[in-house]
Structure formats: structure tokens, C-alpha cells
Amino acid sequence: MQKNPYTELAECLLPEEMVEYFKVVKVDKTPETLDVTLEERDNGVDGYTPGQLRSNGFYEESVIRDYPVRGRKMSFHVRRRRWIDTETGRSVSGCWDLVTEGTRFSKEFAAFFLECLD
């Protein structure tokens, strides 16, 4: 089966973890910026059985900075799902390691800056 060409393009631009766990829902561009809004897929959370969790909206959006694209500053606006465990009533969320600790930069972009400093 052939992939959608837009999906393939997104896979080239987005960090690997984002492609797997998030879907692109909106793209806004200006002459200076490219803002991509992503929402966590409705796949549940590792360690829970199917049907054990119920989606309960989203957490507040996080913004992650990434490599510039075609001269535009690139930002990902990430919306993570909030889940409710139907057995316990507790709030649950997935744990995604998308940024370098202490920054708002993608791991790859932060590594690029560190390499430039060496």
C-alpha cells in the first residue's frame, strides 16, 4: 500500500516520536514562521488494556522549537491527551520524551546547538 505523500513529507520534517504518537491537525505559516499543531493519537497509554482508559480532553498545549524550514522559524504546538482509568477513576497520561531537559527545543535541535559549541 502506498503512503499518502503528505504523510511522507510530515515524517521527513517531524521528530520520529511525533510521527508515531501524534497527528498533524493544523499548519499555520507566515513569511517568518511555520507552526504545526499536533494532537496525541487516540491509541491509549502503554501498560493499560484496551478499553481500560477513556479519553478526557487535552492538557494545555506545549510549544517545542525545531530547525528552521525554508527560512521560517519552526514550532510544534503539541496537545497531549488526558485519560481517565475507568477502573480507578484516576487521571493518566502518556510520557513522551520530546524535548531536551531544561529547554523548549526538540532533542535533535538541542543536539545540533551543542555540537556547534564544541
TIPAMAR-398016 format. One record per residue: residue in three letters; x, y, z of N, C-alpha, C in turn. Coordinates in steps of 0.02 Angstrom, whole numbers, plus 50000, padded with zeros to 5 digits. Layout:
<marros>
{marro 'ALA' {X Y Z} {X Y Z} {X Y Z}};
...
</marros>
This chain:
<marros>
{marro 'MET' {50042 49941 50000} {50000 50000 50000} {50044 50063 50000}};
{marro 'GLN' {50029 50110 49957} {50068 50171 49951} {50045 50221 50004}};
{marro 'LYS' {50095 50254 50035} {50080 50305 50085} {50056 50369 50053}};
{marro 'ASN' {50017 50406 50090} {49996 50473 50070} {50059 50516 50065}};
{marro 'PRO' {50070 50553 50010} {50132 50593 50004} {50138 50647 50058}};
{marro 'TYR' {50082 50672 50083} {50085 50722 50136} {50109 50691 50202}};
{marro 'THR' {50089 50629 50214} {50112 50593 50273} {50187 50581 50268}};
{marro 'GLU' {50211 50562 50209} {50282 50551 50200} {50322 50616 50210}};
{marro 'LEU' {50295 50671 50186} {50329 50736 50196} {50331 50752 50271}};
{marro 'ALA' {50276 50742 50306} {50275 50756 50378} {50326 50713 50414}};
{marro 'GLU' {50333 50650 50394} {50382 50606 50425} {50454 50631 50415}};
{marro 'CYS' {50466 50665 50361} {50533 50693 50348} {50546 50755 50392}};
{marro 'LEU' {50494 50793 50408} {50502 50855 50445} {50496 50847 50521}};
{marro 'LEU' {50457 50799 50544} {50443 50791 50615} {50492 50744 50649}};
{marro 'PRO' {50508 50757 50712} {50547 50708 50750} {50510 50640 50751}};
{marro 'GLU' {50548 50586 50751} {50520 50518 50745} {50465 50503 50794}};
{marro 'GLU' {50473 50522 50858} {50422 50507 50909} {50356 50542 50894}};
{marro 'MET' {50361 50601 50865} {50300 50639 50850} {50259 50605 50795}};
{marro 'VAL' {50292 50577 50746} {50256 50544 50691} {50218 50483 50717}};
{marro 'GLU' {50249 50447 50764} {50219 50386 50789} {50160 50399 50835}};
{marro 'TYR' {50166 50449 50879} {50116 50458 50932} {50069 50518 50922}};
{marro 'PHE' {50083 50560 50873} {50042 50620 50863} {50021 50626 50790}};
{marro 'LYS' {49966 50662 50779} {49944 50675 50710} {49942 50751 50699}};
{marro 'VAL' {49958 50771 50638} {49957 50842 50620} {49884 50861 50609}};
{marro 'VAL' {49862 50914 50644} {49793 50936 50637} {49787 51006 50607}};
{marro 'LYS' {49844 51043 50606} {49841 51111 50581} {49911 51135 50565}};
{marro 'VAL' {49918 51174 50511} {49981 51206 50494} {49966 51280 50479}};
{marro 'ASP' {50002 51323 50514} {49997 51395 50502} {50065 51421 50481}};
{marro 'LYS' {50066 51462 50429} {50129 51490 50407} {50123 51564 50394}};
{marro 'THR' {50177 51598 50409} {50185 51669 50392} {50252 51673 50356}};
{marro 'PRO' {50271 51731 50330} {50337 51735 50299} {50395 51719 50348}};
{marro 'GLU' {50382 51726 50414} {50435 51714 50464} {50429 51648 50501}};
{marro 'THR' {50369 51619 50505} {50359 51561 50549} {50321 51505 50514}};
{marro 'LEU' {50332 51444 50540} {50293 51386 50521} {50273 51352 50586}};
{marro 'ASP' {50208 51352 50600} {50181 51324 50661} {50139 51263 50644}};
{marro 'VAL' {50159 51205 50673} {50125 51142 50661} {50092 51120 50726}};
{marro 'THR' {50026 51112 50724} {49989 51088 50783} {49979 51013 50778}};
{marro 'LEU' {49997 50978 50832} {49992 50905 50834} {49950 50885 50894}};
{marro 'GLU' {49908 50834 50885} {49869 50806 50939} {49889 50733 50948}};
{marro 'GLU' {49894 50713 51012} {49911 50643 51026} {49857 50598 50997}};
{marro 'ARG' {49880 50544 50966} {49833 50496 50937} {49792 50463 50992}};
{marro 'ASP' {49734 50438 50975} {49689 50406 51023} {49704 50331 51028}};
{marro 'ASN' {49768 50316 51044} {49791 50247 51047} {49797 50219 51118}};
{marro 'GLY' {49778 50259 51168} {49786 50236 51237} {49857 50248 51262}};
{marro 'VAL' {49873 50217 51318} {49938 50225 51351} {49967 50156 51362}};
{marro 'ASP' {50032 50149 51350} {50065 50085 51362} {50054 50062 51433}};
{marro 'GLY' {50043 49997 51441} {50033 49969 51508} {49960 49962 51527}};
{marro 'TYR' {49914 49987 51486} {49843 49982 51500} {49810 49939 51447}};
{marro 'THR' {49759 49902 51467} {49724 49859 51420} {49674 49900 51379}};
{marro 'PRO' {49659 49878 51317} {49609 49914 51277} {49543 49919 51315}};
{marro 'GLY' {49514 49979 51315} {49451 49991 51350} {49459 50012 51422}};
{marro 'GLN' {49519 50005 51450} {49530 50024 51520} {49534 50100 51528}};
{marro 'LEU' {49552 50135 51475} {49558 50208 51478} {49505 50241 51434}};
{marro 'ARG' {49482 50298 51457} {49435 50339 51419} {49467 50407 51408}};
{marro 'SER' {49468 50430 51345} {49496 50496 51330} {49456 50549 51366}};
{marro 'ASN' {49490 50598 51394} {49457 50650 51434} {49486 50719 51416}};
{marro 'GLY' {49487 50735 51351} {49511 50800 51330} {49586 50803 51324}};
{marro 'PHE' {49613 50864 51326} {49685 50875 51316} {49713 50919 51371}};
{marro 'TYR' {49778 50910 51383} {49815 50956 51427} {49827 51020 51388}};
{marro 'GLU' {49850 51071 51423} {49868 51134 51390} {49923 51122 51338}};
{marro 'GLU' {49919 51156 51284} {49967 51149 51229} {50038 51167 51251}};
{marro 'SER' {50087 51127 51228} {50158 51142 51238} {50188 51162 51172}};
{marro 'VAL' {50236 51208 51173} {50268 51230 51112} {50341 51206 51113}};
{marro 'ILE' {50361 51174 51058} {50429 51148 51051} {50460 51181 50990}};
{marro 'ARG' {50520 51208 50998} {50556 51239 50942} {50597 51187 50905}};
{marro 'ASP' {50603 51194 50839} {50641 51146 50800} {50680 51183 50746}};
{marro 'TYR' {50715 51146 50704} {50755 51175 50650} {50713 51222 50607}};
{marro 'PRO' {50741 51277 50584} {50706 51319 50536} {50693 51281 50471}};
{marro 'VAL' {50639 51297 50438} {50622 51266 50374} {50611 51322 50323}};
{marro 'ARG' {50650 51320 50269} {50644 51369 50215} {50645 51441 50241}};
{marro 'GLY' {50689 51453 50291} {50697 51520 50318} {50644 51540 50369}};
{marro 'ARG' {50600 51493 50387} {50547 51507 50436} {50564 51473 50502}};
{marro 'LYS' {50552 51507 50558} {50559 51476 50624} {50506 51422 50630}};
{marro 'MET' {50526 51362 50651} {50480 51305 50655} {50461 51292 50728}};
{marro 'SER' {50397 51287 50741} {50372 51271 50808} {50319 51217 50803}};
{marro 'PHE' {50322 51171 50851} {50270 51120 50856} {50227 51137 50916}};
{marro 'HIS' {50162 51140 50906} {50114 51152 50960} {50083 51084 50975}};
{marro 'VAL' {50102 51055 51032} {50085 50986 51049} {50030 50984 51101}};
{marro 'ARG' {49977 50947 51084} {49921 50937 51130} {49920 50863 51150}};
{marro 'ARG' {49937 50850 51214} {49936 50782 51240} {49868 50765 51269}};
{marro 'ARG' {49847 50703 51260} {49782 50682 51285} {49783 50671 51360}};
{marro 'ARG' {49725 50682 51390} {49714 50667 51460} {49668 50605 51460}};
{marro 'TRP' {49686 50555 51499} {49648 50493 51503} {49621 50482 51573}};
{marro 'ILE' {49566 50446 51578} {49538 50426 51642} {49538 50349 51644}};
{marro 'ASP' {49567 50321 51697} {49565 50248 51707} {49494 50231 51729}};
{marro 'THR' {49458 50192 51688} {49387 50177 51702} {49379 50134 51764}};
{marro 'GLU' {49431 50099 51786} {49427 50056 51845} {49439 50094 51909}};
{marro 'THR' {49485 50143 51908} {49503 50179 51969} {49479 50251 51970}};
{marro 'GLY' {49463 50279 51911} {49444 50349 51907} {49503 50397 51908}};
{marro 'ARG' {49564 50370 51908} {49624 50412 51911} {49641 50440 51842}};
{marro 'SER' {49672 50499 51842} {49694 50531 51780} {49760 50500 51759}};
{marro 'VAL' {49767 50487 51694} {49827 50455 51667} {49848 50492 51604}};
{marro 'SER' {49914 50494 51591} {49938 50523 51528} {49999 50484 51505}};
{marro 'GLY' {50011 50488 51439} {50071 50457 51411} {50132 50498 51430}};
{marro 'CYS' {50189 50467 51430} {50252 50501 51447} {50294 50505 51384}};
{marro 'TRP' {50300 50564 51355} {50337 50573 51293} {50399 50613 51306}};
{marro 'ASP' {50456 50588 51283} {50520 50620 51291} {50535 50659 51227}};
{marro 'LEU' {50505 50718 51218} {50509 50754 51155} {50559 50812 51155}};
{marro 'VAL' {50575 50838 51215} {50619 50896 51219} {50681 50880 51261}};
{marro 'THR' {50733 50919 51251} {50792 50913 51293} {50778 50946 51360}};
{marro 'GLU' {50796 50912 51414} {50781 50936 51481} {50807 51007 51490}};
{marro 'GLY' {50766 51050 51520} {50784 51119 51533} {50777 51165 51473}};
{marro 'THR' {50749 51139 51418} {50741 51181 51358} {50670 51172 51331}};
{marro 'ARG' {50655 51209 51279} {50593 51200 51241} {50611 51180 51170}};
{marro 'PHE' {50672 51150 51162} {50697 51129 51097} {50688 51054 51088}};
{marro 'SER' {50674 51034 51025} {50673 50962 51011} {50742 50934 51026}};
{marro 'LYS' {50745 50869 51041} {50808 50838 51058} {50860 50846 51002}};
{marro 'GLU' {50838 50838 50939} {50885 50844 50883} {50911 50916 50876}};
{marro 'PHE' {50867 50965 50885} {50887 51035 50878} {50936 51055 50933}};
{marro 'ALA' {50922 51033 50995} {50967 51047 51051} {51035 51014 51040}};
{marro 'ALA' {51036 50952 51014} {51099 50918 50999} {51140 50956 50947}};
{marro 'PHE' {51105 50984 50898} {51138 51024 50846} {51173 51084 50878}};
{marro 'PHE' {51139 51119 50924} {51170 51177 50957} {51230 51155 50999}};
{marro 'LEU' {51225 51100 51035} {51281 51076 51075} {51342 51059 51031}};
{marro 'GLU' {51328 51030 50974} {51383 51013 50927} {51417 51076 50902}};
{marro 'CYS' {51379 51129 50890} {51407 51192 50867} {51453 51224 50919}};
{marro 'LEU' {51439 51211 50983} {51479 51240 51037} {51545 51204 51047}};
{marro 'ASP' {51550 51142 51025} {51613 51103 51033} {51668 51128 50989}};
</marros>
